[in-house]
Amino acid sequence: MPRATPEKAPLTLLLPPSETKRPGGDGPALDLSTLAFPPLRDVRERLLDALVQLAGGDEEAARKALGLSPGQRDQLDLDAALRTAPTGPALTRYTGVLYDAFDVAGLTPAQRKRAADRVVIASALFGAVRGGDLIPAYRFSAGARLPGFGTLGALWKPVLGPVLAALPGLVVDLRSGAYAQLAPVPGAVTVRVLYVAPDGGRSVVSHFNKHAKGLLTRALATTTANVTDPAGVVRVAAKAGLAAERHGPHGVDVLLYEPPAGTPAAARAASKSPRPSR
């Protein structure tokens, strides 16, 4: 009698959102009842109503509340149409450096399904959504301040905290600081990206941080390995060609040995490189 294949433990990749979103979509208008994590619905409704009203009112007040420049007037149009705009999967809605490196479009159908099951994306507007949730394009960051509301952290933490704490299996928290503050996840694996200088010194990187986390997300979202602890995250990273190591009981460091382009370290390295002979 053949042995049953053991089920893999659940794995959740908790990602930050992005300021930029892919426009359009071929899904129906937003239906909050279809989104994952139903306990978040009441706060979602309140924020949606307030944001639609704000975006459709005084332009200067709206831009100030949302941190937009005069040249970003089109972002207000997105928010004003939140209830009626077409939707698309959250997995493909977000764009930017991390999501470019994640490269969902380059996944096979099987990998994409696995990624949709594992990815949860933090959102100042929706709290958190799963990769397959249908959402419209919008502009609303963790630093926004809606009239009549306090901080988003104070609004989200009481309801979002328990939802994230209840995620099964291993949670790898790749959120940026502002979104991690909306609701921490006790016991989650946290990830740092560090540049290792030739003398062994280490420093935190900023822009390339997103690219490296996108590559790690792709590796973890598509792996068939059973990842249950930080050591498993390190093994998957290594298989994907990323140098990584444990950091404390719940941390993983991704190590870069080439200085990220555009940084002072890269400029110093370039100045010391031998010039090609003519």
N, C-alpha and C positions, 0 to 999 in steps of 0.2 A: 504494500500500500504506500503510495507516494506521500512524502512528508508535506505538510501544509507550509506554505511560505509565510514566515512571520511578518505581521504588519509592521510597517515603519512607524516610529514615533512621530507625532505631529511636529512640524517646524513652522514657525512664523517669522517672517522678515518684516520688521516694522520700519517703514521708510519715511523720509521727510517728503512733503509735497514739493512743488516748484512754483516760483512766481509765474513762469510762463506755462501756458496750456495749449495743447493742439486744438484749433477751433473746429466748430462744426460737429458732425456726427450723424449717424443714421438711425439712432435709437429714438424712442418716444420721449415726450416731455418728462421732466423729472417726477418720479413717484417715490416719495420718501418711504412708503410702506414696503418697497422692494429692496431697500438697502440693508446691508448687514448691520448687526448690533442695534436691534429695535429699542433698547433702553435710551438711546441717544436721540430719539425722534423729537421729543418735546423741545430740547435745546436747538436742534436743527430747525424746527419750525419757527422758533422765535428769531433766530439769526437770519433766516431766509426772509421773513417778513420785513425785518428791520433793514436788511441790506437792499432789498428791492425798492423799498420806499426811499432810502437814502440816495441810491443811484439815480432814481427818477426825479429827484428834487433839485435843490440848489447845487450847481456844479462845483463851486468853490468849496463849499462845506463838505461835499462828498469827497473831493480830491484830498482835502486836508485830513479827513477821518481815515482814509484808506492809504495815505502816503503816496499819492500819485502826482506826477508833474502835469503841466498843461498839455504836453504832448501825448499823454496817456488817456485822453478823453474816451478813446474806444473801449477802454477797460470798464468804464461806467456803463456803457451800452451792454456789455456782457452781463453785468450784475442786474441791470434793470430788467433783463429778459430771462432771468434764472428760472422762472416758473414755466416758461413756454419754449425755451430753446431746445434744440435737439441734443441728445445725450450720446455718450459713447463709453466704453469700458474704462474704468479708472486706470487700468494697467497701461493704456495707450493715451490717456488724456494728458498726463504730465510730461513735460519736456525738460531740456536742460542737460547739464553736464552729467549728472548721475544717471539720468534716464537714457542719454545717448550711449553711455558705456554699458548699461543694462541691455540695450538693443533688443527690445521685445519683438520687433519686426523680424529679426533674424532667427527667432526660435522656431523649432519644429512644432507641429500641432501638439504633440505629446508634451514637449517642454513648456509650451505656452499654457496648457491646462494645469500642469504642475505649478507653474509660477502664479497663475491666478488663484490657486488654492492656498499658496503659502504667503503671498504678499498682502500686507495690510498697510495702507498709506495714511499717515496722519494728515489732518485737515483742520484748519481753523474754523471752517464753515460747517463741515460734516462730522467733526470729531475724529473719526476714523472710517475708512471704507475698505472693502476687500477689492482685489484686483478686477473681479468681474462685475462689480457694481456699476450701473449706468448713471453717469453724472454729466452735467453740462460744463462748458468752459466758464470760468469765473475768476475774479480777482479779489482775494481776501486773505491777508496774511496774519500771522500770529501777533504782529505788532499793531494791527488795526484797532481803532477805538470807535465803536458805534455810539452815537448819542443815546444817553439813557442806560448804557450798559457799563459795568465796571471792566476790569481786566478779563481777557478771555480765559486766563488761567483759573481765576476764581469761578468763572461760569462753568468751565468744562471739568475741572478736577473732580468734583463730587460724583459726576455721572460717568465720565470717561475713565477715571481711575479704576473702579471695579470692573469695567468691561475689559480693559487691557490686562488687569491682574488675573482675569479668568481665562485668558488665552491658553489653550492646552499645549503641553510639550515645551520644547525649547523656544524661547523668543530671542531673536537677535535684533537689538535695538540700534538702528542706524540713523535715527533722527538727529537733526541739528538741535542745538541747545534750546532755542525758543520753543520748539515743538515738544522736546523732551520735558520741558517745564509745565506743559499743559496737563500732563499726568505721567508720573514716573511708573516704571514697571519693575517691581522688586524682583531680584534674581535674574533679570535679563542679561544676556551677554552684550556688553558694550564694545564698540570698535573705535580705535584711534588709528590715524594714519600718520606715520612719522618718517621724516627724512633722516637717514643715517649718513653723517658726514664721513670723509675718509679717516678722520682722527677718532672716529667712534662716537662723537657727540650726536645727540638726537634732538630734533625739534619738530613741533607740530606743523603740518602744512595746511594751507587753507584751500585754495582753488583746486589743486590736484586731489585734495581729500575727497571731493565729490566723485571724481573719475575713478579713484581706487575703490571707493565704496560701491560704485556702480558695477565694477568688475566682480567684486566679491558677491554682490547681490545676484548677478547672473549665475555665478558658480553655485551658490547655495540654492537658488530658485530652481535650478535644473538638475541638481545632483540626484543620483539614485541611491546614494549612500544613506545610512541611518545616522543622522546627526542628532546627538542627544546631550552634548556638553561642549564647552569651549575647545577642548582638544579636537573634537570632530570638526568644528569650524576651521581650525588651523589645518587639519588634514585636507579638507576640501579646497581651502585657499591654495595650499601647496600644489595640489593636483592641477589647479587652474593656472599655475605659474606665478602665484603671488607669494612673496616671502611674508610669513606671519609667525607670531609666537604668542604664548600666553602672557597675560599681564594681570596679576592678582587672581582672586578666585573667580571673577566673572568677566574679565576683560580679555580682548584680543587686540594685538597691535599688528597692523599691516605696515611693513617696512619698505621704504623706497631708498635705493642705493644710488640713484641718479637724481640730482637736484631737479625739481620740477621747473619747467620752462617759465621764464619770466620772473623768477625769484632772484634775490641778491646772490644766493649760493650758486645759481646757474650762471649768473654773469661773472662771478669770480672764477668759476671752473673754466668758462670759455676764454677768459683772459689769460689763463695759464696754459691753455692747450697750445701745442706747437703749431705754427702757421705753415700751411702747405707751401712747398717751394715752387717757384715759378719756372 
